């Protein structure tokens, strides 16, 4: 087993242990399919928010959504106070030992799509997974030096144990987190 | 929030908590679950080494705080943040109130911040006409109930789903199903609207990173992200103690914080915010970001040689999670704003000695918090130091004053004890229970009978014993000796349980160990320290060190875990600065050995020397042995060596409730701890209960006597002596 596969296996195992769903995606197109059909299964005329796709990827998503009878948006998340069904984003890194996604989410719509959605689908390249949090230190420190920044570590879905210490998911943020691992 | 002004009033508050069935069940379940999940979270890691990292990082940051503050402020300003410095709580309230006024913020949402609780921020903002909503589920619940948090991480742990359901019915005007999943959805729905409407968001910060001007927020619910994203104004309020030099330091602390707080490897969200980012709700398109950095006594703390380690606290709440007293009475009785052991200390510094006076008495000194602290803070010792400081500044309580006076004069003290033996005669029970020492000046609440003073103390027996030192077969005695030891008796064994010392002397002599008993020894001084009588504690320490120093000894052996831990850890500290005594104290402390370790390692007792009677024996681990000295295996191995069947029981290392003076001040808490301990022991079906501390023996025996139980409590040394084969065995 290659080092990369070992790390992605550990990442998947740790992410699942905090109730994340983890699946492989051969390429970005497969990820778009996943997000669109997930949304279609949740509600008629549901919404997929995907602010950080390239123009080409977004057009491809639009096409898929049209056939499924759902919408997709890439801006103006604040106009949806009731939230959206699916938020589709990309992680810049993953931490295997904790199953953590690292998202540079300075863009407000990117950030809101990870907060206001019922299900957050996040794409992570296997090659971007590191073993430990400390490995990312130089990268993070560099990023923070560049002026305004909002970097999120996301580990599992939004959770609380504030009532009788019983774990409940989705108190404020997503009820579910789906991670798509991209690459061989 | 603890509010009673007198100790009596505080005791009544504690009684109420003790009788709150839901609270008791909730905290009990938590106390059982937490150690398991914590251990799992640290699996494969060296937890102690990680804690040492946190201690080092935080100590260095505290020492460099002014420089870090300067750098942090500069970097944050460069990135578009307005940075404010608040000298005290009032200043911080004014700053934040003015930000709200200047920005026209009427609707304010908050994510959880203990610092905001510390400065009573909500009240100040509401008085100024703003509407403030907490968005952390637990904080929202207690805000609606108008009460303070009962735990730093789980603020509503004292409430049941039914209470929350009833509360939500009032808030929504609709009937609510008391099912937790559904109640959580109510909060999601109700609060979502508030997020969208809010003008200003107030958060705390877990880290403030100087090199980049970044703040870090560690959360689970995701409300912290929404508070810092949706409104057009963001105010982050945090203490000076949150400053760290670099991202690297923050990541190291983050390795410990969630694991120690909730047994999570990582929380759901960790958010790193640098500067003022884009915000569509702001006219300028950029968020208005303010950092308010609070001193409120932290700078003074950093300068204090004893208390500076308080600033290592990362607010994980673990000290409450493992506190046996917290487990019984909950956070509203164990802190003013901050909860648990650290809460007792921070109340003194942040809210003043009036608020802390009763609280700091409510530490049983079991050391469970110290062992679990994310920053390795010596919490029990600092609580004792606060007692000492309060004593210095005020009229001293009479029991402490009397005790200090008497304990300084060993002859007087011992004479009093012998007199007390006569005074107790008419009321002594059939089985010899009366009251204990050295707290003869305190009122005993008598929830369990206490032993009588022995007819003849060990020190009275010693001259005869010493003369009977058995002649060894070899002509050269010195060569055949395994070791030369001095016995340190401690008050309770000397005057109440001399038979425990006789058993130890017997075993030592069988094992070719020469025993001496310096007559000038006195009380170890721990009760004085516990009452804040530091000067007297220093005097008796000096006396004891000198009593042993003259002899050429390999070890100082004691059968009392509390004495042992005090002699070993406190003496070198007490003698610090005393040129003549410093070295002597260190040498003395190095030689101090608890009896079980000595019996296993030096006497090297073997099963062949004991007749197996196969009785089942449960074990109670004295706090000051298992945590104070880190001795865990030796006594349990000796139980088997003695031919007994060791019967493990749950919570073996949880305090029996004695705690010296604690059982006098808080008898109901002490009785409840004892009750839980004995229930666990009785369920094992053991006929013997062994332990390593005469204080524990006294508490446990009294409790079993009150129950009419036939379980016999013995010191490990007694069990060994009882099962010893005649002639020494093979």
Interface residues (C-beta under 8 A of the other chain):
Chain A: X14 X18 X78 X81 X82 X83 X97 X98 X99 X100 X106 X107 X108 X111 X112 X115 X133 X134 X136 X137 X140 X141 X144 X145 X147 X148 X149 X150 X151 X152 X153 X154 X155 X156 X157 X158 X159 X160 X161 X162 X163 X164 X165 X166 X168 X170 X171 X172 X173 X174
Chain B: X26 X29 X30 X33 X78 X79 X80 X135 X136 X137 X138 X141 X154 X155 X156 X157 X159 X160 X161 X164 X180 X181 X183 X184 X185 X187 X188 X191 X192 X193 X195 X196 X209 X211 X212 X213 X214 X220 X221 X222 X223 X225 X226 X229 X230 X246 X247 X248 X251 X252 X254 X255 X262 X264 X265 X266 X267 X268 X269 X270 X271 X272 X273 X274 X275 X276 X277 X278 X279 X280 X281
